[in-house]
Amino acid sequence: MTEWIIEELADFDEDKGSIHIGDERLLVVPASFLPSIKENYIDFIKQFDEITDKAAEVIAKRKFFMKAYEAGRETAEKIPEQGSKKETLLKALEILEQIGYGSFEVLRYEPPENIVVRVNHSPEAEWSLEKHGFIESEKPVCDFLRGFASGAAHTIFGAPIQAEELMCIAKGEEFCKVRFFVGDKPGDSWLMDQDIF
């Protein structure tokens, strides 16, 4: 039986009906919540005449990624040291598992330059397939996952971490695979390199 570490970190207040990690309040929402917000944000940006569809998508993905990056950094700051950076990273991934973000397996661990993680059942990717009638995406879709995990890795390893999704269920692949590596600035290498205007 898996030890529920989320119980160690979270404060459940029955009287207030709230869950907190530190002073950050948590909400339990359906898996469709995050990707549908991103999609609505893209649609909103597209309303402006001077913004192309591609620009709207890249802007939304950047914003979504960076907000998740900040959340990952803040969450990792609250994880008690586990003895080694690898154990702390595994604990951060375990937290993602316990809040329903899929299951994780570290495939390569050469920190902080090259960490590769397999993600099974990413809710962002599975939702994308379901939402679009199982028509495969041309690009990876797991922006929140990459942002949160690379933000946590930044805190753990003390360096800006970039994330590249090498494989994605939404593209018709068997699982998602994300590579984390040190960059000049935090972010997503694909998104940061896009010429959108």
FENURKA-V703882 format. One record per backbone hydrogen bond with DSSP energy under -0.5 kcal/mol. CO is the residue of the C=O (numbers start at 1). NH is the residue of the N-H. E is the energy in kcal/mol with one decimal. If there is no record, write none. Layout:
# FENURKA-V703882
[[CO | NH | E] [CO | NH | E]]
This chain:
# FENURKA-V703882
[[3 | 5 | -1.6] [4 | 7 | -1.3] [4 | 8 | -0.5] [5 | 8 | -0.7] [5 | 9 | -1.6] [6 | 10 | -2.6] [9 | 22 | -0.5] [10 | 12 | -0.6] [11 | 13 | -0.6] [11 | 20 | -2.0] [12 | 14 | -0.7] [13 | 17 | -1.6] [13 | 18 | -1.8] [18 | 13 | -3.0] [19 | 26 | -3.0] [20 | 11 | -3.4] [20 | 22 | -0.5] [21 | 24 | -2.0] [23 | 25 | -0.6] [24 | 21 | -2.5] [26 | 19 | -0.6] [27 | 29 | -0.6] [30 | 33 | -1.9] [31 | 35 | -0.6] [32 | 36 | -2.0] [33 | 37 | -1.9] [34 | 38 | -2.1] [35 | 39 | -2.4] [36 | 40 | -2.4] [37 | 41 | -2.4] [38 | 42 | -2.3] [39 | 43 | -2.3] [40 | 44 | -2.2] [41 | 45 | -2.4] [42 | 46 | -2.0] [43 | 47 | -0.5] [44 | 47 | -1.3] [45 | 48 | -1.7] [48 | 51 | -2.0] [50 | 52 | -0.6] [52 | 56 | -2.5] [53 | 57 | -2.2] [54 | 58 | -2.5] [55 | 59 | -2.8] [56 | 60 | -2.3] [57 | 61 | -2.6] [58 | 62 | -2.7] [59 | 63 | -2.5] [60 | 64 | -2.8] [61 | 65 | -2.8] [62 | 66 | -2.7] [63 | 67 | -2.2] [64 | 68 | -2.1] [65 | 69 | -2.4] [66 | 70 | -2.3] [67 | 71 | -2.0] [68 | 72 | -2.6] [69 | 73 | -2.3] [70 | 74 | -2.5] [71 | 75 | -2.4] [72 | 76 | -2.4] [73 | 77 | -1.7] [74 | 78 | -0.6] [75 | 78 | -1.3] [76 | 79 | -1.1] [78 | 80 | -0.5] [84 | 88 | -2.0] [85 | 89 | -2.7] [86 | 90 | -2.7] [87 | 91 | -1.8] [88 | 92 | -2.1] [89 | 93 | -2.4] [90 | 94 | -2.1] [91 | 95 | -2.0] [92 | 96 | -1.9] [93 | 97 | -2.2] [94 | 98 | -2.5] [95 | 99 | -1.2] [96 | 101 | -2.8] [97 | 100 | -1.8] [103 | 120 | -2.9] [105 | 107 | -0.7] [105 | 118 | -3.3] [108 | 116 | -2.1] [110 | 114 | -2.6] [114 | 110 | -2.3] [115 | 180 | -3.3] [116 | 107 | -2.6] [116 | 108 | -1.7] [117 | 178 | -2.6] [118 | 105 | -2.0] [118 | 120 | -0.5] [119 | 176 | -2.5] [120 | 103 | -2.1] [122 | 126 | -2.6] [123 | 127 | -2.3] [124 | 128 | -2.0] [125 | 129 | -2.1] [126 | 130 | -2.3] [127 | 131 | -3.3] [128 | 132 | -1.9] [129 | 134 | -4.2] [130 | 133 | -1.5] [132 | 135 | -1.1] [134 | 136 | -0.6] [141 | 143 | -2.1] [142 | 146 | -2.3] [143 | 147 | -2.5] [144 | 148 | -3.2] [145 | 149 | -2.5] [146 | 150 | -2.4] [147 | 151 | -2.2] [148 | 152 | -2.3] [149 | 153 | -2.3] [150 | 154 | -2.1] [151 | 155 | -1.9] [152 | 156 | -2.5] [153 | 157 | -3.0] [154 | 158 | -1.8] [154 | 159 | -0.7] [160 | 183 | -1.8] [161 | 187 | -1.3] [162 | 181 | -2.0] [163 | 189 | -0.6] [164 | 166 | -0.9] [164 | 179 | -2.9] [167 | 177 | -1.9] [168 | 171 | -1.6] [168 | 173 | -1.7] [169 | 172 | -2.2] [170 | 137 | -3.2] [176 | 119 | -3.3] [177 | 166 | -2.3] [177 | 167 | -1.5] [178 | 117 | -2.8] [179 | 164 | -2.5] [180 | 115 | -2.3] [181 | 162 | -3.6] [187 | 163 | -1.5] [187 | 189 | -0.5] [188 | 192 | -2.9] [189 | 193 | -1.3] [191 | 194 | -1.2] [194 | 196 | -0.9]]
